[in-house]
Amino acid sequence: MRQSKISWNISFVFRLILGCIFLIAGLAKISDPVGFLISLRAFELLPKIADRFFAVYLPWLEFVLGLFLILGILYRTSSLLLAGINLMFIFAILSVIIRGKVIDCGCFGLLSDVIGLPDSADIKAVIRNIIFICMCLYIFRTEKTAISLEGYINKKSISSG
Amino acid sequence: MKRIFIEILLILTISFFLAFIYNSLSPEGLRILPKKELNKSGSEGNSLISNPGTK
């Protein structure tokens, strides 16, 4: 019981950290879709039609996943999806490293210029994404907790019903 | 497993609709991206991003 409480708390902290990071990163990219499109094109991985779609869609997906993690709505599925997205980022960055290109990863959009967040597609970005995946999988592994909107609603419906 | 799959579809759909609505309303949305490219290649075009000084 005690151990599960500790793992709930760790999962909650991970949710807040990941949620804040992806919420802010998503917002930064939403505010500058053209900048993000240019970053995506630098990777030279997507066809021209698809990169336009991704430049608009991916920031919103990050934003929604970050919001869901913070609020605790569908957070286990959100963490799984976020792990998948990070895996995709890792493959994209590794392909750039293998090809010997030096580009910005576009991870934090405008924020990287404004507050100087790390934004180059290098091995540090890969390690950062691996850490994010580990955190996501920990959240997914942990059973449903009370520290979430979902848990709160479930608790309310059980007590009232 | 089935539930997770449905939840993934739900999250992807919510994000898609948010992106769609935002880009329908925002002047910096998907609609201006082709104009931006036109300006880069030297053709005519009028967008707020490529001409920051214009209203």
Backbone of each chain as ProteinMPNN parsed JSONL, in Angstrom:
{"seq_chain_A": "MRQSKISWNISFVFRLILGCIFLIAGLAKISDPVGFLISLRAFELLPKIADRFFAVYLPWLEFVLGLFLILGILYRTSSLLLAGINLMFIFAILSVIIRGKVIDCGCFGLLSDVIGLPDSADIKAVIRNIIFICMCLYIFRTEKTAISLEGYINKKSISSG", "coords_chain_A": {"N_chain_A": [[0.839, -1.207, 0.0], [1.908, 1.203, 0.897], [4.021, 1.428, -0.834], [2.684, 1.676, -3.256], [1.508, 4.118, -2.919], [3.718, 5.777, -2.901], [4.612, 5.37, -5.512], [2.417, 6.418, -6.87], [2.677, 9.105, -6.188], [5.158, 9.711, -7.385], [4.498, 9.227, -10.018], [2.602, 11.229, -10.337], [4.193, 13.538, -10.084], [5.883, 13.194, -12.305], [3.941, 13.367, -14.282], [3.173, 16.046, -14.035], [5.601, 17.353, -14.679], [6.182, 16.433, -17.327], [3.794, 17.189, -18.542], [3.788, 20.015, -18.275], [6.092, 20.633, -19.779], [5.408, 19.719, -22.394], [3.052, 21.073, -22.856], [3.896, 23.752, -22.89], [5.827, 23.612, -24.937], [4.179, 22.89, -27.057], [2.451, 25.123, -27.21], [4.312, 27.096, -27.88], [5.022, 26.295, -30.449], [2.573, 26.366, -31.736], [2.115, 29.064, -31.856], [3.894, 29.823, -33.779], [3.653, 28.636, -36.571], [4.846, 28.651, -39.103], [7.581, 28.87, -38.63], [7.975, 26.424, -37.355], [7.356, 24.734, -39.447], [9.47, 25.259, -41.188], [11.548, 24.243, -39.631], [10.78, 21.544, -39.638], [11.066, 20.925, -42.34], [13.794, 21.067, -42.597], [14.656, 18.65, -41.668], [14.2, 16.916, -43.755], [12.585, 14.605, -44.129], [9.893, 14.194, -44.473], [7.272, 14.155, -46.977], [6.24, 16.992, -49.073], [3.512, 17.675, -48.803], [2.736, 16.366, -46.484], [4.388, 17.514, -44.53], [3.378, 20.055, -44.126], [0.923, 19.477, -42.985], [1.763, 18.167, -40.623], [3.132, 20.266, -39.413], [1.122, 21.853, -38.505], [-0.541, 20.141, -37.089], [0.927, 18.556, -35.197], [1.925, 20.324, -33.062], [-0.522, 20.911, -31.779], [-1.309, 18.392, -30.944], [0.709, 17.836, -29.081], [0.135, 19.868, -27.263], [-2.466, 19.145, -26.372], [-1.941, 16.622, -25.245], [-0.163, 17.345, -23.215], [-1.837, 18.96, -21.655], [-3.798, 17.086, -20.897], [-2.237, 15.379, -19.382], [-1.522, 17.008, -17.223], [-4.028, 17.712, -16.118], [-5.041, 15.209, -15.663], [-6.671, 13.626, -17.284], [-7.528, 10.885, -19.158], [-4.891, 10.045, -18.816], [-3.099, 7.891, -18.794], [-3.228, 6.762, -21.337], [-2.516, 9.03, -22.739], [0.137, 9.319, -21.923], [1.241, 7.082, -23.09], [0.907, 7.627, -25.786], [2.454, 9.893, -25.956], [4.952, 8.794, -25.452], [5.243, 7.358, -27.804], [5.349, 9.461, -29.678], [7.707, 10.699, -28.85], [9.498, 8.672, -29.428], [9.357, 8.701, -32.172], [10.486, 11.229, -32.605], [13.069, 10.681, -31.736], [13.981, 8.872, -33.716], [13.908, 10.588, -35.905], [15.802, 12.569, -35.177], [18.082, 10.97, -34.876], [18.428, 10.136, -37.501], [19.169, 12.525, -38.68], [21.579, 12.996, -37.35], [23.092, 10.812, -38.23], [23.243, 11.398, -40.947], [24.906, 13.515, -40.794], [24.113, 16.162, -40.588], [23.719, 19.511, -39.365], [21.328, 20.875, -37.61], [18.512, 22.801, -36.288], [16.311, 21.33, -33.899], [13.772, 22.194, -33.501], [12.257, 21.779, -31.288], [11.269, 23.385, -29.178], [10.201, 25.539, -30.426], [9.497, 28.978, -30.734], [10.371, 29.581, -28.18], [12.968, 28.716, -27.786], [14.544, 30.672, -28.894], [13.746, 32.885, -27.433], [14.073, 32.382, -24.583], [16.338, 30.907, -24.622], [16.356, 28.027, -24.706], [17.563, 24.614, -25.078], [18.013, 23.618, -28.435], [19.101, 22.19, -30.524], [19.481, 19.55, -32.92], [20.855, 17.064, -31.687], [22.902, 14.604, -29.943], [22.255, 15.083, -27.321], [19.605, 15.844, -27.397], [18.476, 13.43, -28.11], [19.013, 11.874, -25.827], [17.53, 13.322, -23.962], [14.961, 12.86, -24.956], [14.828, 10.102, -24.577], [14.784, 9.992, -21.796], [12.32, 11.235, -21.375], [10.658, 9.282, -22.515], [11.031, 7.162, -20.729], [9.875, 8.287, -18.439], [7.246, 8.562, -19.339], [6.534, 5.877, -19.701], [6.655, 5.01, -17.097], [4.537, 6.426, -15.965], [2.466, 5.259, -17.397], [2.632, 2.669, -16.485], [1.938, 2.846, -13.816], [-0.868, 2.318, -11.759], [-4.286, 3.554, -11.927], [-4.614, 6.686, -10.338], [-5.659, 8.604, -7.443], [-5.018, 11.19, -7.613], [-5.996, 12.874, -9.803], [-8.127, 14.217, -12.364], [-9.752, 12.362, -13.547], [-9.679, 10.265, -11.668], [-10.849, 11.58, -9.53], [-13.428, 12.102, -10.474], [-14.348, 9.479, -10.827], [-14.304, 8.634, -8.168], [-16.214, 10.313, -7.043], [-18.477, 9.513, -8.456], [-18.728, 6.898, -7.563], [-19.155, 7.262, -4.828], [-21.541, 8.692, -4.841], [-23.24, 7.008, -6.161]], "CA_chain_A": [[0.0, 0.0, 0.0], [2.796, 2.345, 1.028], [4.796, 1.529, -2.066], [1.83, 2.164, -4.337], [1.307, 5.55, -2.677], [4.935, 6.445, -3.366], [4.632, 5.343, -6.982], [1.389, 7.376, -7.29], [3.235, 10.463, -6.088], [6.187, 9.864, -8.432], [3.765, 9.315, -11.291], [1.983, 12.559, -10.37], [5.26, 14.52, -10.36], [6.259, 12.987, -13.716], [2.85, 13.898, -15.112], [3.253, 17.516, -14.018], [6.804, 17.781, -15.406], [5.981, 16.19, -18.766], [2.651, 17.994, -18.976], [4.222, 21.414, -18.43], [7.048, 20.721, -20.891], [4.755, 19.569, -23.7], [2.069, 22.16, -23.003], [4.63, 24.963, -23.282], [6.421, 23.38, -26.262], [3.073, 22.922, -28.021], [2.011, 26.518, -27.373], [5.359, 27.839, -28.593], [4.968, 25.938, -31.876], [1.282, 26.819, -32.273], [2.215, 30.502, -32.124], [4.782, 30.071, -34.923], [3.568, 27.438, -37.43], [5.771, 28.737, -40.244], [8.903, 28.538, -38.085], [8.027, 24.982, -37.125], [7.381, 24.103, -40.784], [10.849, 25.374, -41.684], [12.336, 23.258, -38.864], [10.43, 20.195, -40.116], [11.634, 20.735, -43.681], [15.241, 20.886, -42.476], [14.91, 17.224, -41.437], [14.097, 16.246, -45.059], [12.06, 13.262, -43.929], [8.483, 14.115, -44.853], [6.908, 14.786, -48.254], [5.833, 18.396, -48.905], [2.121, 17.81, -48.339], [2.667, 15.868, -45.116], [5.055, 18.367, -43.547], [2.45, 21.138, -43.803], [-0.063, 18.911, -42.057], [2.427, 17.932, -39.339], [3.495, 21.562, -38.805], [-0.065, 22.398, -37.856], [-1.201, 19.157, -36.227], [1.79, 18.058, -34.117], [1.895, 21.19, -31.883], [-1.796, 20.765, -31.073], [-1.277, 17.084, -30.28], [1.558, 18.016, -27.899], [-0.602, 20.715, -26.333], [-3.565, 18.36, -25.783], [-1.352, 15.578, -24.392], [0.351, 18.033, -22.023], [-2.995, 19.379, -20.85], [-4.422, 15.887, -20.331], [-1.352, 14.849, -18.331], [-1.604, 17.876, -16.045], [-5.361, 17.608, -15.523], [-5.321, 13.827, -15.283], [-7.74, 13.063, -18.109], [-6.962, 9.859, -20.066], [-3.443, 10.325, -18.735], [-2.278, 6.715, -19.113], [-3.174, 6.694, -22.8], [-1.745, 10.201, -23.187], [1.559, 9.054, -21.706], [1.638, 6.084, -24.101], [0.97, 8.342, -27.068], [3.607, 10.791, -25.854], [6.137, 7.944, -25.622], [5.32, 7.081, -29.245], [5.8, 10.689, -30.355], [9.128, 10.888, -28.525], [10.238, 7.657, -30.183], [9.408, 9.24, -33.538], [11.477, 12.315, -32.564], [14.407, 10.071, -31.622], [14.353, 8.357, -35.037], [14.161, 11.741, -36.788], [17.068, 13.203, -34.786], [19.175, 10.038, -35.199], [18.649, 10.159, -38.956], [19.916, 13.76, -38.952], [22.954, 12.802, -36.842], [23.763, 9.856, -39.132], [23.532, 12.087, -42.213], [25.917, 14.536, -40.532], [23.574, 17.512, -40.725], [23.613, 20.283, -38.114], [20.106, 21.69, -37.717], [17.709, 22.957, -35.073], [15.265, 20.306, -33.862], [12.458, 22.853, -33.46], [11.508, 21.18, -30.177], [10.596, 24.38, -28.34], [9.724, 26.636, -31.267], [9.967, 30.339, -30.46], [10.963, 29.677, -26.843], [14.415, 28.479, -27.831], [15.175, 31.963, -29.166], [13.388, 33.875, -26.411], [14.728, 32.119, -23.292], [17.574, 30.144, -24.808], [16.251, 26.593, -24.42], [18.356, 23.821, -26.03], [17.172, 23.376, -29.604], [19.803, 21.587, -31.658], [19.214, 18.125, -33.103], [22.097, 16.337, -31.409], [22.754, 13.434, -29.065], [21.607, 15.53, -26.075], [18.152, 15.799, -27.642], [18.104, 12.01, -28.081], [19.015, 11.453, -24.415], [16.375, 13.988, -23.339], [13.748, 12.141, -25.376], [14.819, 8.779, -23.92], [14.32, 10.236, -20.414], [10.873, 11.481, -21.475], [9.981, 7.995, -22.762], [11.049, 6.413, -19.461], [8.875, 8.904, -17.56], [5.925, 8.213, -19.9], [6.25, 4.469, -19.433], [6.403, 4.902, -15.647], [3.156, 6.9, -15.752], [1.56, 4.252, -17.968], [2.724, 1.473, -15.644], [1.274, 3.085, -12.527], [-2.324, 2.184, -11.843], [-5.035, 4.82, -11.812], [-4.412, 7.321, -9.035], [-6.723, 9.529, -7.031], [-4.579, 12.564, -7.895], [-6.304, 13.183, -11.206], [-9.531, 14.559, -12.581], [-10.421, 11.089, -13.828], [-9.817, 9.572, -10.393], [-11.781, 12.36, -8.713], [-14.78, 11.875, -11.025], [-14.679, 8.098, -10.49], [-14.545, 8.589, -6.724], [-17.495, 11.005, -6.821], [-19.592, 8.712, -8.989], [-18.881, 5.718, -6.707], [-19.743, 7.671, -3.54], [-22.934, 9.121, -5.027], [-24.019, 5.88, -6.662]], "C_chain_A": [[0.871, 1.254, 0.0], [3.57, 2.577, -0.278], [3.955, 2.099, -3.212], [1.576, 3.663, -4.179], [2.526, 6.343, -3.166], [4.954, 6.495, -4.894], [3.557, 6.265, -7.564], [1.964, 8.788, -7.298], [4.288, 10.718, -7.157], [5.51, 10.041, -9.788], [3.13, 10.699, -11.45], [3.013, 13.635, -10.718], [5.705, 14.415, -11.821], [5.207, 13.571, -14.651], [2.93, 15.417, -15.2], [4.437, 18.011, -14.853], [6.586, 17.648, -16.92], [4.861, 17.062, -19.326], [3.054, 19.43, -19.229], [5.142, 21.557, -19.646], [6.311, 20.683, -22.232], [3.669, 20.608, -23.939], [2.764, 23.418, -23.515], [5.235, 24.806, -24.676], [5.352, 23.446, -27.35], [2.625, 24.345, -28.289], [3.026, 27.331, -28.176], [5.319, 27.553, -30.091], [3.66, 26.395, -32.518], [1.381, 28.293, -32.671], [3.101, 30.811, -33.335], [4.771, 28.861, -35.875], [4.561, 27.452, -38.595], [7.192, 28.372, -39.807], [9.057, 27.046, -37.876], [8.071, 24.215, -38.454], [8.792, 24.134, -41.364], [11.761, 24.368, -40.959], [12.073, 21.846, -39.368], [11.074, 19.91, -41.471], [13.133, 20.498, -43.631], [15.606, 19.416, -42.249], [14.918, 16.416, -42.749], [13.629, 14.799, -44.931], [10.646, 13.098, -44.474], [8.261, 14.686, -46.256], [6.278, 16.154, -48.018], [4.409, 18.564, -48.373], [2.037, 17.421, -46.864], [3.308, 16.834, -44.129], [4.193, 19.575, -43.169], [1.43, 20.684, -42.761], [0.559, 18.74, -40.674], [2.768, 19.253, -38.633], [2.317, 22.174, -38.066], [-0.607, 21.436, -36.798], [-0.362, 18.773, -35.002], [1.816, 18.982, -32.887], [0.597, 21.066, -31.082], [-1.859, 19.435, -30.341], [-0.44, 17.176, -29.002], [0.819, 18.815, -26.828], [-1.694, 19.914, -25.611], [-3.007, 17.295, -24.836], [-0.809, 16.179, -23.097], [-0.768, 18.426, -21.084], [-3.64, 18.181, -20.162], [-3.56, 15.304, -19.207], [-1.464, 15.691, -17.062], [-2.951, 17.692, -15.342], [-5.682, 16.186, -15.044], [-6.525, 13.258, -16.009], [-7.08, 12.114, -19.116], [-5.426, 9.892, -20.017], [-2.57, 9.112, -19.039], [-2.129, 6.568, -20.631], [-2.353, 7.853, -23.355], [-0.252, 9.947, -23.044], [2.082, 8.039, -22.74], [1.835, 6.754, -25.469], [2.19, 9.268, -27.104], [4.92, 10.014, -26.01], [6.347, 7.632, -27.103], [5.842, 8.276, -30.024], [7.291, 10.917, -30.106], [10.012, 9.891, -29.261], [10.419, 8.122, -31.634], [10.461, 10.355, -33.627], [12.896, 11.744, -32.537], [14.877, 9.567, -32.986], [14.706, 9.513, -35.982], [15.522, 12.372, -36.472], [18.264, 12.297, -35.121], [19.476, 10.041, -36.693], [19.452, 11.398, -39.362], [21.379, 13.611, -38.527], [23.749, 11.891, -37.788], [24.147, 10.53, -40.451], [24.544, 13.22, -42.05], [25.432, 15.964, -40.706], [23.536, 18.201, -39.358], [22.416, 21.222, -38.272], [19.464, 21.882, -36.342], [16.618, 21.897, -35.085], [13.873, 20.927, -33.841], [11.607, 22.389, -32.301], [10.706, 22.208, -29.388], [10.185, 25.626, -29.118], [10.355, 27.973, -30.935], [10.724, 30.443, -29.143], [12.474, 29.519, -26.853], [15.16, 29.779, -28.113], [14.965, 32.933, -28.007], [14.135, 33.629, -25.097], [15.913, 31.163, -23.398], [17.498, 28.682, -24.421], [17.055, 25.804, -25.46], [17.499, 23.403, -27.223], [17.921, 22.734, -30.773], [19.544, 20.085, -31.704], [20.517, 17.35, -32.929], [21.821, 15.189, -30.433], [22.095, 13.811, -27.733], [20.085, 15.47, -26.212], [17.657, 14.356, -27.606], [18.012, 11.524, -26.635], [17.806, 12.052, -23.682], [15.079, 13.241, -23.7], [13.667, 10.748, -24.763], [14.33, 8.921, -22.477], [12.803, 10.463, -20.407], [10.108, 10.171, -21.672], [9.914, 7.174, -21.48], [9.982, 6.957, -18.508], [7.458, 8.527, -18.024], [5.561, 6.772, -19.546], [5.994, 4.237, -17.945], [4.961, 5.327, -15.346], [2.166, 5.844, -16.243], [1.497, 3.012, -17.076], [1.933, 1.623, -14.346], [-0.244, 2.99, -12.709], [-3.003, 3.519, -11.6], [-4.896, 5.404, -10.403], [-5.58, 8.241, -8.72], [-6.345, 10.964, -7.392], [-4.767, 12.849, -9.382], [-7.781, 13.506, -11.32], [-10.356, 13.295, -12.812], [-10.705, 10.324, -12.531], [-10.848, 10.249, -9.503], [-13.221, 12.102, -9.165], [-15.247, 10.453, -10.685], [-15.083, 7.974, -9.028], [-15.915, 9.179, -6.403], [-18.659, 10.127, -7.258], [-19.826, 7.46, -8.147], [-19.587, 6.103, -5.41], [-21.21, 8.102, -3.685], [-23.826, 7.963, -5.474], [-23.984, 4.758, -5.694]], "O_chain_A": [[0.644, 2.208, -0.744], [3.749, 3.7, -0.75], [4.436, 2.89, -4.024], [1.445, 4.388, -5.165], [2.397, 7.416, -3.756], [5.269, 7.524, -5.491], [3.755, 6.836, -8.636], [1.781, 9.556, -8.243], [4.323, 11.789, -7.763], [5.899, 10.889, -10.591], [3.118, 11.269, -12.541], [2.753, 14.523, -11.529], [5.883, 15.43, -12.493], [5.528, 14.184, -15.669], [2.78, 16.003, -16.271], [4.309, 18.956, -15.631], [6.775, 18.596, -17.682], [4.961, 17.6, -20.429], [2.714, 20.006, -20.263], [4.99, 22.484, -20.443], [6.56, 21.517, -23.103], [3.395, 20.98, -25.08], [2.291, 24.068, -24.447], [5.177, 25.722, -25.497], [5.586, 23.988, -28.43], [2.44, 24.741, -29.44], [2.663, 28.139, -29.031], [5.551, 28.445, -30.908], [3.633, 26.766, -33.692], [0.815, 28.718, -33.679], [3.069, 31.924, -33.859], [5.767, 28.145, -35.974], [5.052, 26.406, -39.019], [7.91, 27.663, -40.512], [10.102, 26.464, -38.166], [8.733, 23.184, -38.567], [9.251, 23.158, -41.957], [12.62, 23.732, -41.57], [12.996, 21.045, -39.513], [11.562, 18.808, -41.722], [13.692, 19.822, -44.494], [16.708, 18.981, -42.585], [15.561, 15.371, -42.84], [14.195, 13.891, -45.539], [10.25, 12.008, -44.885], [8.976, 15.595, -46.677], [5.834, 16.454, -46.91], [4.131, 19.475, -47.594], [1.343, 18.075, -46.086], [2.829, 16.967, -43.003], [4.26, 20.064, -42.041], [1.122, 21.393, -41.803], [-0.042, 19.12, -39.669], [2.7, 19.343, -37.408], [2.499, 22.927, -37.11], [-1.075, 21.864, -35.742], [-0.89, 18.678, -33.894], [1.737, 18.484, -31.764], [0.615, 21.112, -29.852], [-2.402, 19.356, -29.239], [-0.836, 16.652, -27.96], [0.868, 18.484, -25.643], [-1.828, 19.997, -24.39], [-3.542, 17.092, -23.746], [-0.97, 15.606, -22.02], [-0.668, 18.251, -19.87], [-3.988, 18.25, -18.983], [-4.079, 14.8, -18.211], [-1.498, 15.152, -15.956], [-3.007, 17.536, -14.122], [-6.491, 15.993, -14.136], [-7.308, 12.502, -15.434], [-6.171, 12.515, -19.842], [-4.758, 9.782, -21.045], [-1.435, 9.264, -19.488], [-1.043, 6.287, -21.136], [-1.594, 7.69, -24.31], [0.534, 10.306, -23.92], [3.221, 8.136, -23.199], [2.794, 6.479, -26.191], [2.86, 9.408, -28.128], [5.873, 10.501, -26.617], [7.474, 7.638, -27.597], [6.673, 8.129, -30.921], [8.04, 11.277, -31.015], [11.128, 10.214, -29.667], [11.482, 7.957, -32.233], [11.227, 10.423, -34.589], [13.798, 12.242, -33.211], [16.022, 9.797, -33.377], [15.664, 9.435, -36.751], [16.297, 12.675, -37.379], [19.307, 12.764, -35.578], [20.634, 9.958, -37.101], [20.295, 11.343, -40.257], [22.293, 14.035, -39.234], [24.909, 12.155, -38.103], [25.217, 10.278, -41.004], [24.988, 13.812, -43.034], [26.229, 16.873, -40.941], [23.344, 17.553, -38.329], [22.487, 22.23, -38.976], [19.823, 21.218, -35.37], [16.057, 21.59, -36.137], [12.892, 20.245, -34.138], [10.389, 22.571, -32.303], [9.581, 21.929, -28.974], [9.859, 26.653, -28.522], [11.577, 28.1, -30.862], [11.611, 31.284, -28.996], [13.176, 30.111, -26.033], [16.276, 29.974, -27.631], [15.86, 33.695, -27.641], [14.757, 34.543, -24.554], [16.423, 30.673, -22.39], [18.454, 28.137, -23.869], [17.217, 26.259, -26.593], [16.392, 22.895, -27.049], [17.421, 22.737, -31.898], [19.405, 19.433, -30.669], [21.193, 17.024, -33.905], [20.672, 14.856, -30.142], [21.457, 12.976, -27.092], [19.375, 15.098, -25.278], [16.554, 14.085, -27.132], [17.054, 10.847, -26.261], [17.149, 11.377, -22.889], [14.218, 13.025, -22.847], [12.577, 10.262, -24.461], [13.565, 8.089, -21.989], [12.094, 9.947, -19.543], [9.049, 9.967, -21.078], [8.888, 6.566, -21.173], [9.276, 6.191, -17.852], [6.589, 8.217, -17.209], [4.433, 6.483, -19.144], [5.205, 3.366, -17.577], [4.258, 4.673, -14.576], [1.159, 5.57, -15.591], [0.445, 2.389, -16.932], [1.342, 0.667, -13.844], [-0.812, 3.507, -13.671], [-2.389, 4.479, -11.134], [-5.044, 4.695, -9.407], [-6.372, 8.605, -9.59], [-7.203, 11.843, -7.471], [-3.798, 13.041, -10.117], [-8.584, 13.115, -10.472], [-11.489, 13.172, -12.346], [-11.803, 9.809, -12.319], [-11.622, 9.587, -8.813], [-14.116, 11.909, -8.342], [-16.398, 10.248, -10.301], [-16.061, 7.307, -8.689], [-16.675, 8.63, -5.606], [-19.669, 10.0, -6.566], [-20.96, 6.999, -8.016], [-20.482, 5.401, -4.939], [-22.016, 7.906, -2.776], [-25.024, 7.949, -5.193], [-24.585, 3.712, -5.939]]}, "seq_chain_B": "MKRIFIEILLILTISFFLAFIYNSLSPEGLRILPKKELNKSGSEGNSLISNPGTK", "coords_chain_B": {"N_chain_B": [[-7.003, -3.285, -23.839], [-8.458, -2.708, -26.168], [-9.807, -0.534, -25.212], [-7.743, 1.288, -24.775], [-6.943, 1.732, -27.396], [-9.243, 2.984, -28.425], [-9.222, 5.268, -26.839], [-6.837, 6.46, -27.697], [-7.536, 7.083, -30.332], [-9.536, 8.918, -29.765], [-8.104, 11.024, -28.52], [-6.405, 11.769, -30.638], [-8.32, 12.65, -32.447], [-9.521, 14.807, -31.078], [-7.337, 16.573, -30.957], [-6.946, 16.969, -33.672], [-9.313, 18.307, -34.431], [-9.106, 20.63, -32.887], [-6.778, 21.761, -34.0], [-7.701, 22.121, -36.602], [-9.86, 23.931, -36.238], [-8.528, 26.117, -35.084], [-6.763, 26.804, -37.137], [-8.515, 27.502, -39.08], [-9.494, 29.846, -38.131], [-7.298, 31.433, -37.448], [-5.029, 33.946, -38.676], [-2.446, 33.157, -39.099], [-2.444, 30.567, -39.901], [-2.678, 27.342, -41.541], [-3.512, 28.153, -44.024], [-2.038, 30.337, -44.928], [0.43, 29.325, -45.462], [1.141, 28.323, -48.114], [1.199, 30.809, -49.422], [3.348, 32.024, -48.217], [5.417, 30.465, -49.235], [5.193, 31.144, -51.932], [5.998, 33.793, -51.845], [8.644, 33.445, -51.114], [9.697, 32.285, -53.398], [9.605, 34.331, -55.14], [7.32, 35.028, -56.476], [4.089, 36.687, -56.635], [2.369, 37.627, -53.652], [0.65, 38.003, -50.557], [1.2, 38.228, -47.357], [0.956, 38.408, -43.794], [3.114, 37.467, -42.418], [5.278, 37.274, -44.176], [5.518, 39.885, -44.912], [6.151, 41.788, -42.569], [5.805, 44.47, -41.912], [3.516, 45.401, -43.064], [-0.073, 46.062, -42.922]], "CA_chain_B": [[-6.305, -3.002, -25.109], [-9.431, -2.05, -27.052], [-10.11, 0.76, -24.599], [-6.599, 2.168, -25.036], [-7.016, 2.082, -28.815], [-10.325, 3.975, -28.586], [-8.774, 6.518, -26.204], [-5.843, 7.064, -28.601], [-8.303, 7.68, -31.438], [-10.241, 10.089, -29.213], [-7.117, 12.104, -28.333], [-5.977, 12.224, -31.972], [-9.438, 13.39, -33.06], [-9.659, 16.097, -30.375], [-6.223, 17.424, -31.415], [-7.184, 17.317, -35.073], [-10.36, 19.328, -34.52], [-8.561, 21.888, -32.343], [-5.879, 22.304, -35.022], [-8.531, 22.525, -37.74], [-10.613, 25.143, -35.874], [-7.572, 27.214, -34.895], [-6.205, 27.229, -38.419], [-9.566, 28.146, -39.863], [-9.728, 31.185, -37.584], [-6.074, 32.221, -37.292], [-4.391, 34.412, -39.911], [-1.146, 32.493, -39.268], [-2.711, 29.142, -39.999], [-2.22, 26.557, -42.69], [-3.908, 28.805, -45.273], [-1.032, 31.284, -45.418], [1.71, 28.67, -45.74], [1.493, 28.361, -49.537], [1.536, 32.181, -49.789], [4.71, 32.251, -47.735], [6.311, 29.835, -50.206], [5.151, 31.946, -53.147], [6.839, 34.971, -51.632], [10.047, 33.022, -51.108], [10.148, 31.992, -54.76], [9.621, 35.555, -55.911], [6.02, 35.327, -57.059], [3.293, 37.609, -55.837], [1.686, 37.063, -52.499], [0.505, 39.012, -49.526], [0.913, 37.645, -46.058], [1.447, 39.196, -42.665], [4.396, 36.947, -41.955], [6.367, 37.592, -45.093], [5.656, 41.338, -44.925], [5.763, 42.145, -41.215], [5.497, 45.881, -41.763], [2.22, 45.739, -43.65], [-1.235, 45.743, -42.102]], "C_chain_B": [[-7.204, -2.226, -26.075], [-9.721, -0.643, -26.542], [-8.985, 1.764, -24.883], [-6.625, 2.646, -26.483], [-8.081, 3.153, -29.061], [-9.903, 5.323, -27.997], [-7.735, 7.238, -27.069], [-6.552, 7.76, -29.76], [-9.009, 8.956, -30.986], [-9.289, 11.28, -29.073], [-6.668, 12.669, -29.689], [-7.068, 13.062, -32.641], [-9.611, 14.756, -32.415], [-8.58, 17.067, -30.875], [-6.465, 17.894, -32.843], [-8.22, 18.426, -35.189], [-9.879, 20.667, -33.977], [-7.657, 22.56, -33.382], [-6.669, 22.849, -36.201], [-9.248, 23.842, -37.441], [-9.662, 26.33, -35.764], [-7.063, 27.735, -36.239], [-7.242, 27.787, -39.379], [-9.736, 29.593, -39.419], [-8.482, 32.065, -37.602], [-5.522, 32.711, -38.635], [-3.05, 33.74, -40.171], [-1.303, 30.983, -39.436], [-2.162, 28.512, -41.259], [-2.462, 27.285, -44.011], [-2.805, 29.706, -45.828], [0.279, 30.611, -45.798], [2.064, 28.645, -47.226], [1.871, 29.761, -49.994], [2.966, 32.511, -49.395], [5.715, 31.678, -48.744], [6.362, 30.629, -51.514], [6.06, 33.161, -53.023], [8.318, 34.634, -51.681], [10.568, 32.848, -52.531], [10.066, 33.211, -55.675], [8.305, 35.907, -56.562], [5.244, 36.266, -56.14], [2.632, 36.887, -54.684], [1.615, 38.122, -51.434], [0.181, 38.328, -48.21], [1.543, 38.482, -44.974], [2.839, 38.754, -42.249], [5.526, 37.374, -42.885], [6.594, 39.104, -45.209], [5.271, 41.901, -43.554], [5.357, 43.616, -41.051], [4.119, 46.265, -42.273], [1.074, 45.376, -42.741], [-2.228, 44.923, -42.908]], "O_chain_B": [[-6.792, -1.249, -26.701], [-9.861, 0.304, -27.316], [-9.238, 2.929, -25.188], [-6.363, 3.815, -26.766], [-7.856, 4.107, -29.806], [-10.181, 6.379, -28.566], [-7.742, 8.465, -27.167], [-6.211, 8.885, -30.122], [-9.072, 9.941, -31.721], [-9.623, 12.401, -29.457], [-6.565, 13.883, -29.865], [-6.781, 14.052, -33.313], [-9.823, 15.751, -33.108], [-8.864, 18.227, -31.176], [-6.225, 19.053, -33.183], [-8.037, 19.374, -35.952], [-10.2, 21.718, -34.532], [-7.752, 23.765, -33.616], [-6.347, 23.91, -36.736], [-9.253, 24.756, -38.265], [-9.943, 27.412, -36.28], [-6.948, 28.943, -36.45], [-6.909, 28.454, -40.359], [-10.078, 30.462, -40.222], [-8.576, 33.283, -37.752], [-5.544, 31.973, -39.621], [-2.559, 33.739, -41.3], [-0.383, 30.22, -39.139], [-1.306, 29.071, -41.944], [-1.74, 27.084, -44.987], [-2.649, 29.83, -47.043], [1.151, 31.246, -46.392], [3.212, 28.927, -47.569], [2.748, 29.92, -50.844], [3.696, 33.18, -50.126], [6.722, 32.309, -49.066], [7.42, 30.772, -52.127], [6.789, 33.515, -53.95], [9.137, 35.395, -52.198], [11.704, 33.204, -52.842], [10.419, 33.131, -56.851], [8.178, 36.983, -57.146], [5.677, 36.592, -55.035], [2.372, 35.685, -54.744], [2.432, 39.042, -51.409], [-0.95, 37.905, -47.972], [2.534, 39.176, -45.199], [3.645, 39.561, -41.785], [6.595, 37.784, -42.433], [7.686, 39.558, -45.549], [4.174, 42.437, -43.397], [4.626, 43.948, -40.118], [3.611, 47.338, -41.948], [1.203, 44.498, -41.888], [-3.282, 44.55, -42.394]]}, "name": "protein", "num_of_chains": 2, "seq": "MRQSKISWNISFVFRLILGCIFLIAGLAKISDPVGFLISLRAFELLPKIADRFFAVYLPWLEFVLGLFLILGILYRTSSLLLAGINLMFIFAILSVIIRGKVIDCGCFGLLSDVIGLPDSADIKAVIRNIIFICMCLYIFRTEKTAISLEGYINKKSISSGMKRIFIEILLILTISFFLAFIYNSLSPEGLRILPKKELNKSGSEGNSLISNPGTK"}
